[in-house]
């Protein structure tokens, strides 16, 4: 466990065991995304102190300022990401689904339980994963994500222009800054 530069308490762990799979299961925690007003400081902390690797950077074309950064701790495109914002807070967390059919099944599950899908279905540019977003009863954003891109250990970061495409290749984006 540790505290990052924004004061987030981060606890890393592994499950004791998995006992069978019910018909629908949210899957492992795939990634967490934070809004931050200290983007460079957080990226430096997670890369220099914890050994994360940068997968994608979103950059403002006119100013050259970074607006988002996606970091990986293994081969999956990102396990943590940061979006530039005026205030530090949780942006969303994502649970992993296996494939497109699971995204469909989650959509049906949410519909049957009268839970509105607030964004998606779509495909992120950064990460190339399929997604839908809902809000939990406390208003937290939950993403169900499938087919997150895999990276080799030494793969160089990609640079995306700030705009809708890094967030959604298929349509409307949920712009944070």
C-alpha positions as CSV (number, residue, x, y, z in Angstrom):
1,X,0.0,0.0,0.0
2,X,1.1,3.5,-0.7
3,X,-0.1,7.1,-1.1
4,X,0.4,8.8,-4.5
5,X,1.1,12.5,-5.1
6,X,-2.6,13.3,-5.2
7,X,-3.1,11.6,-1.8
8,X,-4.9,8.5,-3.2
9,X,-4.4,5.5,-1.0
10,X,-3.4,2.6,-3.4
11,X,-3.5,-1.0,-2.2
12,X,-2.3,-3.7,-4.5
13,X,-3.3,-7.3,-4.0
14,X,-4.2,-10.7,-5.5
15,X,-7.4,-12.8,-4.9
16,X,-7.0,-15.9,-2.8
17,X,-8.7,-18.0,-5.4
18,X,-11.5,-18.0,-8.0
19,X,-14.3,-20.4,-7.2
20,X,-16.2,-21.1,-10.4
21,X,-17.7,-18.5,-12.7
22,X,-21.3,-17.4,-12.3
23,X,-23.3,-16.6,-15.5
24,X,-22.2,-13.0,-15.3
25,X,-19.1,-11.8,-13.4
26,X,-17.6,-8.4,-13.4
27,X,-14.1,-9.8,-13.9
28,X,-10.9,-8.6,-12.5
29,X,-10.2,-4.9,-11.9
30,X,-8.6,-4.0,-15.2
31,X,-7.7,-0.3,-14.6
32,X,-8.3,2.8,-12.6
33,X,-8.3,6.3,-14.0
34,X,-7.8,9.5,-11.9
35,X,-8.4,13.2,-12.7
36,X,-5.4,15.2,-11.6
37,X,-4.0,18.7,-11.5
38,X,-0.5,17.2,-11.2
39,X,-0.2,15.1,-14.4
40,X,3.6,15.2,-14.8
41,X,4.2,14.6,-11.1
42,X,1.9,11.6,-11.0
43,X,3.4,10.1,-14.2
44,X,6.9,10.6,-12.8
45,X,5.9,8.9,-9.5
46,X,4.3,5.9,-11.2
47,X,7.1,5.4,-13.7
48,X,10.2,6.4,-11.7
49,X,9.2,5.1,-8.2
50,X,7.0,2.1,-9.1
51,X,8.3,1.1,-12.5
52,X,5.2,1.5,-14.6
53,X,5.7,2.1,-18.4
54,X,4.0,4.8,-20.5
55,X,1.7,3.3,-23.2
56,X,0.0,6.4,-24.6
57,X,0.2,10.1,-24.1
58,X,-2.6,12.6,-25.2
59,X,-1.1,16.0,-26.1
60,X,-2.5,19.4,-26.9
61,X,-1.5,20.2,-30.5
62,X,-1.3,24.0,-30.0
63,X,0.5,24.1,-26.6
64,X,2.3,20.8,-26.6
65,X,1.0,20.1,-23.1
66,X,0.1,16.6,-22.1
67,X,-3.6,16.1,-21.2
68,X,-3.7,12.4,-20.4
69,X,-1.3,9.5,-19.8
70,X,-1.9,5.8,-19.8
71,X,0.5,3.6,-17.8
72,X,1.0,-0.2,-17.7
73,X,2.3,-2.5,-15.1
74,X,2.3,-5.6,-17.3
75,X,1.5,-6.3,-21.0
76,X,-2.0,-4.8,-20.8
77,X,-2.2,-1.3,-22.3
78,X,-2.9,0.4,-19.0
79,X,-3.6,-0.4,-15.4
80,X,-3.7,3.2,-14.3
81,X,-4.3,6.4,-16.3
82,X,-4.5,10.1,-15.5
83,X,-6.5,12.9,-17.1
84,X,-5.6,16.6,-16.6
85,X,-8.3,18.4,-14.5
86,X,-8.6,21.3,-12.1
87,X,-9.1,19.0,-9.2
88,X,-7.8,15.5,-8.2
89,X,-10.5,12.8,-8.0
90,X,-11.4,9.3,-9.2
91,X,-12.5,9.5,-12.8
92,X,-13.5,5.8,-13.2
93,X,-12.6,2.2,-12.6
94,X,-13.0,-0.6,-15.1
95,X,-13.7,-4.3,-14.7
96,X,-12.7,-6.7,-17.4
97,X,-15.0,-8.6,-19.7
98,X,-13.6,-11.3,-22.0
99,X,-15.0,-10.2,-25.3
100,X,-17.6,-8.3,-27.3
101,X,-20.3,-10.8,-26.4
102,X,-19.7,-10.1,-22.7
103,X,-20.1,-6.4,-23.3
104,X,-23.5,-7.2,-25.0
105,X,-24.5,-9.4,-22.1
106,X,-23.6,-6.7,-19.6
107,X,-25.7,-4.2,-21.6
108,X,-28.6,-6.6,-21.3
109,X,-28.0,-7.2,-17.6
110,X,-27.9,-3.4,-17.0
111,X,-31.1,-2.9,-19.0
112,X,-32.9,-5.7,-17.1
113,X,-31.9,-4.0,-13.8
114,X,-32.9,-0.5,-15.1
115,X,-29.3,0.8,-15.0
116,X,-28.6,3.4,-17.7
117,X,-25.6,3.0,-19.9
118,X,-24.2,6.6,-19.8
119,X,-21.5,6.2,-22.4
120,X,-20.9,3.5,-25.1
121,X,-20.9,1.0,-26.5
122,X,-17.7,2.3,-28.1
123,X,-14.0,1.6,-28.8
124,X,-11.3,3.6,-27.1
125,X,-8.4,4.8,-29.4
126,X,-5.9,4.7,-26.5
127,X,-6.0,1.0,-25.5
128,X,-8.2,-0.1,-28.5
129,X,-10.7,-1.7,-26.0
130,X,-14.5,-2.0,-26.2
131,X,-16.4,-0.4,-23.5
132,X,-19.7,0.7,-21.8
133,X,-20.0,3.0,-18.8
134,X,-22.6,3.1,-16.0
135,X,-22.8,4.9,-12.7
136,X,-23.0,3.1,-9.4
137,X,-25.5,4.3,-6.7
138,X,-22.8,6.7,-5.3
139,X,-22.3,8.3,-8.7
140,X,-18.9,6.6,-9.4
141,X,-18.3,5.8,-13.1
142,X,-17.8,2.1,-13.8
143,X,-16.5,0.9,-17.1
144,X,-16.9,-2.7,-18.4
145,X,-14.0,-3.2,-20.8
146,X,-13.0,-5.9,-23.2
147,X,-10.1,-6.7,-25.5
148,X,-7.7,-4.2,-24.0
149,X,-4.6,-3.9,-26.2
150,X,-1.4,-5.8,-25.3
151,X,2.0,-4.1,-25.3
152,X,5.5,-5.6,-25.3
153,X,7.7,-4.5,-22.4
154,X,9.9,-2.1,-24.5
155,X,7.1,-0.8,-26.8
156,X,7.5,3.0,-27.1
157,X,4.7,5.3,-26.1
158,X,2.3,6.6,-28.7
159,X,1.3,10.2,-28.9
160,X,-2.4,11.1,-29.6
161,X,-3.7,14.6,-30.4
162,X,-6.0,15.9,-27.7
163,X,-9.6,15.4,-29.0
164,X,-12.3,12.8,-29.2
165,X,-10.4,10.0,-31.0
166,X,-8.2,8.8,-28.1
167,X,-11.5,8.4,-26.1
168,X,-13.8,6.9,-28.7
169,X,-13.0,5.8,-32.3
170,X,-16.7,5.1,-33.0
171,X,-18.5,8.3,-32.0
172,X,-19.0,10.8,-29.3
173,X,-16.3,11.2,-26.6
174,X,-16.6,12.1,-22.9
175,X,-14.1,15.0,-22.9
176,X,-12.6,15.7,-19.5
177,X,-10.5,18.8,-20.3
